Amino acid sequence: LSKETLNSTQLPYSDQWTSGKFQLTQWSDRVSTHTTASFTGSTMGTLPAESLSESIDSTVGCDQSNWGYQAEVWYAIADVFMSLDMIPDAQKCIDEIKQLFPLSHLVSYMLARIREKEGSHKEAEQQYINAVTLSPHHIPSLVALGRLQIDLGKPLLAEHYLIEATQLKPNEYEAWHYLGCLHQQQGAHHKAAEYFSTALRFECSAPLRPYSVLQWKL
């Protein structure tokens, strides 16, 4: 899904942000087509393993099924914008989700990705920590936080988060890969090779797209 494709179909982003509130109902017929296109592209690996509506406590006090559906669509669109490096548009999508579910760990996770793209690593670190605090078992946040700690020169914290990710999900090959990178950086080449080998073994047996994709009904 390219910028040209988005422009040719006249998805209401960019200029439409300044002309008033960007409403899902303005283009409901187009949502299914374009979010489905994004699912079959390279961005699917970053979509949430569970729906936003399932991740929020039922005491929110709203029509959860309807609001959760809207939040999922906003998240999918934000993910497409992220893949196209259209950071301001992704931020505005996440702002919409934040109004619905301000305490969702997925909001913190996506904000961290945005801050990282912007080069604000300290802010990204805090958002990843927020995501892990809200949902200690959220694997993408643990892996991303571990990877970021390597970049920030915090090897002990990096190993802590990456090991935790492998304990929660032993076949999480990205966590094993970054553990390999960490030990290679430290000169422990034999151990790094073991981690890289484990990562490769799990990556070869991993599905092209997460099985959780089957849960999406857009």
VENBELJO-V497203 format. One line per field, one symbol per residue. burial: + if it has 9 or more other C-alpha atoms within 8 Angstrom, else -. A space follows every 50 residues. Layout:
burial: ???
//
This chain:
burial: -----+---------++----+----+---++--+++++---++--+--- +++--+-------+--++++++++++++++++---++-+++-++-+++-- ---+++++++++++++---++-++++++++++-+---++-++++++++++ ---++-++++++++++-----++-++++++++++---+--++++++-+++ -+-------+--------
//
